[in-house]
C-alpha cells in the first residue's frame, strides 16, 4: 500500500468514527424520569358583574381599573415535609440543591423577575423543570422593576383607573415575600411526569371592597391636579392608604389548580 492510499484509508476511518460519535450524542435520551414540568400563570379578578365599565374593569360601583401590573421575582416551592415519598436523589444532576438530595431542608428557586400585565387575562409566564414530588406552597417576592423603559421601573405594583369618575394612580415599591397555598390544606402542588399547572390569582374585588378591604372613595386629590395619587411618596396625602392597599393585595392572593 502506497503512502497516498494509507492517508485515504486513515481519513475514511476518522470520518466513520466521527459519524458514530455524532450519532451517539444525537440519540442519547437526556430526559430525567424523576423530573416533571410545572407551568405557572397569574390572573387578576375584578369582581362586580353588576357594575359596568366602558374603558376597563369595574371593581365596584365606584371604582374602575384600566391598568393592573406587578413585578415579581424569586419564586420558590416548599416541599410537603409530611410526605415521606418526596425525598429526591438525582445522581446525574444535583442542581436541585447543594447536596443532590431534595428534602425538607431545601427550597427550589425558580427564575425571575417577571412583569405581569394582569389586564390581559390569564398570563402564563413560566415553565419550570422540577423533581417529581408534592409541594405544599409557593413563595414569591414582589420587587421594584429595574427596566428603565418600563412603567414598572422603580415600582413593584401599578394600578390605574377611576374613582367615581376621577382618575387615580396607585403604585408601591415594596419588596415583600408572600406564601400562597391552596384553600384546601390537604391539596398539594403535585409534580409528576405529566405536565402540571398552577394559577396565582390576585383578587382586586376583595382588595377594593369598601367594607372588607380598602375604601378608595376615601382617597383625596390633595394638590388638586385632577388625578388622585396613592403611593408611599405621593403629594396628595394618601400615603397611609397606600400602606393599606399594600397589605390588602398580599392578603387576597389565591392559588388555583390550572
Secondary structure by P-SEA (a helix, b strand, c coil): ccaaaaaaaaaaaaaaaaaaaaaaaaacccccccbbbbbbbbbbbbcccccccccccccccccccccccccccbbbbbcccccccccccccccccccccccccccbbbbbbccccccccccccccbbbbbcbbbbcbbbbbbbbbcccccccccccbbbbbbcccbbbbbbbbcbbbbbbbcccccccccccccccbbbbbbbccccccccccccccccccccccccccccccccccaaaaaaaaaaaaaaccccccc
